[in-house]
Amino acid sequence: MVPIISRKTKIDKPKEHCAVFGVTCDDIGFSVSQILYTGLIALQHRGQESSGISILKTGGKINTYKRKGLVSKVLNDKILSRYWGNIGIGHNRYATTGSEGFSSQNYIQPYHFKNNEIEFSFAFNGTIPNFEEIKKEMEDMGRIFITNTDTEVIAQLMASISLGTESWPEIIKTASKFLDGSYSFIILTSEGDIYAIRDPLGFKPLCIGEKKTEKRNLYFIASESCALDAVGATFLRDVKPGEIVHLSHQKDIHSELQIYSEKTALCQFEFVYFARPDSVIDGISVAKARYRMGQNLARQDPLLKNLQFKENAIIVPVPDSGRSSAVGYSKQAGIPYVEGLMKNRYVWRTFIMPGQKKRNTAVHEKLNPIRSVIEGKDVILIDDSIVRGTTTKQIISLIKDAGAKSVNVRISCPPVVSACYMGIDFPTCDELIAGRCLKQYGITEYVEKIKEIIGADSLLYQTIEDLEKAINLNTGLCKACLNGIYPLKSINKLSNLENSIKTSRT
């Protein structure tokens, strides 16, 4: 979903937009609603604004339930008890596109499409930068839209293509020719099939699994492998970039076709921040990749050459995303790892709080330094990224107020200098602290300026080269937010997109 965010929803961490999950069972008497719930709970980190499911009993009709809120709130036992079916899909959403109308059910997924020609339910993770162009062409054909999301555009596009063919693989393949963006999506058809596709560049992760017992066979599709673990399924493999996968209780699980691309561009932020550490993406353990990021930071850190500093130093992660890298840094540096920040798990989602004053208060409520371990120490603070820098500045202030001798910030991701048009909810370039400082102070001075702004005693970022080594992926990574090189052909046409987004916020 293309990020269109009001001025009130400024964030200081990158936000992923969605999670998708699907399951089909060959036992028509078995209901998968509880399994959908469990899978979505495991993927809650990918979207906390809304949740929903579409479910179908073989030979029956699609029923959809979706509401604003966390999975546990939306899909409680009372709701799940009403939805029976052996085939279903689910979705978690972080609201960006169409956020001005987010209270409307039309903006929450799964997107249940039904007209006099076709019916299906659709769950989508990603962003289609050229969706306005597609929408305009379809409006010229007489199509009427009720939302301002790329999700509805994709649904309407597939419905229009279906007028010429009843083959879902062909519908999806044809639709993909128009969609220049990042996406993984799943479709539940009225015939009881689930189809899934990962975009040809492989921006968004998607994997398949199975669970076979004496009584029944179940097949799964999920944004991350941690969801398969949660439901007791066996991980089979990742969906290949451009591949269309078919889940059917009659035909099992199989590949229909693959749309080949000369290159791939898996989002590097999946490894840095988005994915759960217990997930495996394209054969790479997220936890191990983050561990290696920490090791690489330590290898490049000039402070560690100072033996007097090392004797007084402790390594403190920003919970929870800094932990894996902090462990790797600690192991490489030979410096103690300490839980110096206590996280209140009942205070969260500070990135959507209106007003900077409220967000500042929320940081204090969410994190509390442990004075007994911090006082008098040279703290090496490990975090995954710096976006605006406001939260990092507040955390540094908290640690110094707790008596730290110094706070030395180490970031496992290279500086984020460019906006993202491929599905990460980054601010515009001028709002990114690294992008703004790079523009104002140049390549040789901008990191030093960031250090001054956030109040750190020293600041070290991961290099792009070391990030690639840490992830160690044989195929390509998307690093557009780090180097400004965008892998999508439509981005050149969208050179004024940032200005249009700013206009939409006023």
N, C-alpha and C positions, 0 to 999 in steps of 0.2 A: 504494500500500500504506500503510495507516494506520501512522504511526510508533509502534512499541512498542519502546523501547530500554532496555536494562539500564543500571544505574548505571555500569557499567564502560565503556560505549561513548559517553561524552560527547564531543561534537564542538565545534569552534570555527569551523567553516565550514558554511554550508548545504549539504546534500547532496541531489542529485537521485537518484531511485530507479532508473530504468531507461531502456533504449533498446530500440527495436524496429526490425526491418529485415526486408523480405521481397522476394522476386524470383520471377518466373515466366517461363519461356521456351517458345517454340512448337516448339523442336527437342527431341523426346523423347529423343534420344540424347545431349544435352548435359547435363552435371552442373553444378549451381549451387553446390556446396559451397564452392569456393574464393571465389566471389563473396560468399557469406554471411560467410565469414571476413573478407574485406576490408572489407565494410560495417560489421561489428561492431567491427573494429579502429578504424575512423574514429569510432565512437561509444563508445569505451572510457571517455571522460571522464564519461559519464552513469551508469556503474555498473562497479565493479571487483571485486565479490564473487564473481560467478559468471557463467557464459556457457553458451549452449546453442543447438542448432539442431533443427528438425524439417524433414525432407525427404521428398519423395514423387516417385516416377516415375509419370507418367501411366498410369493403369490398375493401379498397384501399391498399396502400403499406406504409411502414415505411419510413419517411423522417427525417433526422437528420441534425441539424445545431449546430456547436460548435466552439468556438474560445477562444483564450487567452484574459483575461480581466474580469472586473466586470460584473455582470448581466446587469446593466443599459447600459453598453457599448456594450456588445455582443448582447443582445436581445432587440434592440431598436425597435421602432414602424415600421420602414421600413422592418426590418427582420420579425417581428411577423406577419405583414400583408400578408406575402407570405406563411405562414404555417397554413393550415386549417386542422382540425381534431377533433374528439370528444374524443380521447384517447391519452394520452401522458405521458412521464416521463421527468424529468429534473435532472440536476446534477451541483453542484458547487465543484470545486477541489482546494485543496492546493497541489502544485506539490512537490512530494518527490521521490517516485519510478520512475525511468526512467527520472529523472530530466535532465540528460545529453542530452536527445532528446526532451525536453519539447516543443520546437517550432513546432514539428510535430503534425499534427492533430490526429495521431494514439494514442497519449498519453492523449488526452483530452476525457472526457466522456460526454454523454453516449457512450459506446462502441458498435458500430453498427456491428454486426456479420452477414455475409452472405456468404454462399457457395452454391454448387449445391444441398445440402441436406436440409439446414435449414436457416431461417433468424429470428433474434431477436435483440432487443436493450437492453443494460444492463447498469445499474448505480450502483456503488459499493462504500460503505464506510467501511473501515476496513483494516486489514492486514492479510496476510496468510504467516506466517513464513516458512512453508514447501513448498512454491510454487516452489522453484527451484527443489525439488525432484519430484514433480508432472510434472513439465515441462520436466525434463529429461526422465521420463517414457513415456511421450507423444511423445517426439522427437524420442524415440526408436520405436514408432508406426508409424513414418513417418510424424508426424505433424510438420508444419513449422511455426515459430513465427516471428513476425515482430517488436515486442517491447520487453522490458525487465520489464514487469509489471505483478503483480499477477492478475490484471484485465483480461488481455488477456488469462492467464492460466485458469482462471475460465470459461471464455467464451468458450475456446476450449474444456475444460473438459465437459461442458454441451452439447456442440455440438456433441462430441464423444458418450456420453451416449445416446443421442437422436436417434442414429442408432439402438438401441435396444428397444426403447419405445417411443411412441408419447405422453405419459402422462407427462405434465410438473411437477406436484407434485412429480412424481417418479423420473424424471430427477434431480430435485433440491435435493430431499432426498438422492439420490445416490451420487450426487456430494458432499454433506455435509459430507459424510463418509470419503472423502479424504481431506477435508479442516480443518486443525487444526489451527484455528485462530479466530480473532475477525471480525465480519462482519454483516452488514445489507445491503441487496441489493434488487433491484427491476428489473423485466424483463418485457419488452413489447414484446409480441409475434406478429407474422404476422397475427394471427387470431383475434387480437384485445383484448387480455386478458392481465391483469397485474398480475404478481405473485410477492410476496415479502416474504423474509425470514429474521429472526433474528437468529444469531448463537445460538447454544444450551446453551452456558454460558451467553448469554444476554449482551455481552460487550457493544454493540452499541445500542442506543435507536432507537425505531421505533414505530410509532403510526398510527392509522387509524381514519378517520372521514367521515362525510357525510353532504350533503346539499341538502335538498329536497324542491322543490317549486311546484307550480301548473303546471309549464311547463316542468320541467325536474328533474331528480335525478342525483346527482354527488357523487362519492365516491373517497376518498383521502387516500394516504399513504405518510408519511413524517418523516424525521429524528427527528423533534421536534414539539410539539403541537403548538408552536407560529406560525408556518406556516399555521396550520389549522385556527387559529384565524384570520390571515391576509386575508384569502380568504372567511371568513364568514361561515366556516364549523363548525359543531358540533363535538367536540371530542367524539369518541366512547370508545376507550380504547387503551392501549399499545399492541403491538404485543408481545406475550409471547415468552420467550426464546425457540428457536428451532421450532417455529411455522411457517408454510407456509400459507400465506393468499392469497386469490384469489379475485381480483377486476374485475367484469364483468358487463357491462350494461345489460346483459341478465339474469345473475344469482345474481345480486347485489354483496354484499361483504360477504365473508364467509371464515371460516377456513377449509383448506384441511386436514391438519394433523399436529402433533407436535412431534418433536424429543426430547425426554426427557433426561435430565441430572440430576445427583444426586445433583449438586451444580450449583450456578450461580455466575457471576463475572462482574456485571455492573461496568464500569470504574468510579472510584470516582471523576476523574477530570471533568466529565460532570457537577457535582454539584459545584466543586470548581471554575471552570473557563470556560469550553467550552460552555455550554448551555446558551441560553438567560435567564435572570432572570424570564421572564414571561412564561417560559415553565414549564410543569409538566411532570416528568419522573417516570414511574412506581409508580404513585400515590403520588409522593413527589414533592412539590413546590420547584423549584430551588431557588427562592428568599428567601423563609422561611428557607431553609437549610443554605444558606449563612448568613442570619441574626443570626441563632443559632451558627454558627461558630464564629462570632464576639462576641456573648455573652459568649461563652466558653473561648475565649481568655481572656476576661476581668476578668472572674472568677479566672483564673489561674495567673493573672499578679501581681507579687510582688510589682511593682512600685506603684500600686494603694493604697498600705498601707501607703504611704507617703502623708500625707494631704497637705503639702506645695507644693509638686509636682503637685498634682491634681488641686490645685487652679490656677496654671499657665499653665496647660496643655490644648491642643486642639487636636482633632482627625482629621487627614487629610487622605482621601482615595487617592490611586493611581487610577485615572480614566482610564477606567470605572469599571474595574473588582473588585476593592476594595470597592466599595460603599456599597453594601448590608451588607457586614461584618462590615464595619465601623459604619453603623447605629446600628447594633446589639451591637457592642462594646460600642458605645456612650450611648445607653439606659441602658446597664448593669452597666457601670462605672459612669454614671452621669456627664460626661465630654462633653463639647460642640463639636458637629460635624461641621467642617468648610471645605468649598471648598477652599483649599489652593493651589491647582495646577490647572492651566487653561490648558485645552487640545485644541490644534489646530486640528480640525477634518479633515483638508485637508492635513495633513502630517501624514502618517501612513505606515505600513508595513516595519518598520525599520529593522525587523529581517532578511530580505532578501537582504539588502544593502551590496555590496561588500566592504570589508575593514573596520577595526575597527574605523578609523578616521571618515569615512562617517557616520557610525552608531552613533558615539558619537555626531556628529553635528546634526544628525536627532533627537536625544533625546532632545537636546536644542530647536530645532525647534518645536517639538511636545508638550513639556510641559514647562510651565512657572510658577514659584511660584508667589503667590500674597503676596508681601512684607508686605503690610499693615496689614494682618491678621497673618503672620508668625513671624514677627520680635519680638524678645524678648520672644518668647513662647517655652515651652517644647512640641515639636511636637511628637505625637504618629501616626506614618505612617502605614496605613493598606494596605496590598497588598495580593493578592491571593497566590503567590508562588515566589520562587527564583530558577532559573535554573542555569545559569552560574554566575549570580551575577553582571555582568557588568552594566546592566541597573539600578539595584537597587543602586549600588554605585554612578552612575551619578545623580540619583534623590536625594539621600541624600546630595550630594555635592551642587546641586542646592538650596535645602532648607536651608542648612547652609549658603550659600552665600547670601541668602535673609535675614539673621539675626536671624535664629532660635537659641535659647539657647541650645537646644539639639534635636536630632532626634532619636526616639526610635521605632524600626521597629517591627511590629507585623504581622505574616504571617498566613493566615487562613488554609493553607495546611501544613502538616508535612514536614520535610526535604525530598527532592527528592534525593535519594541516589543510585538508580539503573536505568539502561536503560530500555526502554519499547520496547517490541516486539509485542504489541497488538494494534498498530495503533496510538500512540502518537509520535509526532516528537520530541523526546528528544535527546540530545547529548549522547555520550558514557559516561560510568561511570566516567572516568577520567576527562571529561569536565564538569561534574556536580559539582558545588562548594561544595555541601554537601557530595556527594559521594567521592570526592577527599579528603576533609578534614577529613571525617570519617576514611578513609583508613590511612591517615598520622598521625592523632592525637588521634584517638580512641573515644569511645562513650562519655567519660566524658569531653573532651576538644574541640570537633570539632565545636560545636555551638559558643563557645567563639572565635574560630579562624575565623569563618565566619564573626562574628561581626566586628573583626578587619579589615578583608579584605575589607568589604563594607563600613567601616567608620561610623558605627552606634554607638550611645552611649549605646544602649542596644538592644538585639534581643530576641524575644520569638516566637517560632513556636507552632502551634496547635499540640496536641498529636494525635496519631492514634485513641486512645480510644475516645477522644472528637470529632474527625471527624466523627466517626461512630455514635455517639450519635446525632450529628447535622443533619446528613443525615437521620438517623432513618428509614433505609430501612429494611423490614422484610427479604428480600433475601440477598444473598452475594454480596460483593463489591470486585472488583479487586484492590489490594493495592500493586501490585508487585513493582512499582517504589518507594514505601515507605519502604518496608521490604524485597525486593529481593525474595519473594516467588511467583513463576510464576504458574498460573493455567493451562497452556497448556502443554500437554504431550510432544509435539515436542520441547519445549524449551531445554530440557536436551540434545537433539540431536544437538542443535544449540549453545552449550557452546562456540564455537569459532566464533559465528556470528559477535561479536563486532570486532574481528580482521579482519574478511573478509570485513566488512563494511569499516574499516579504510583503508584496501588495495585498495578497490574500489574507494576511494577518491583521491588516489595519481595519 
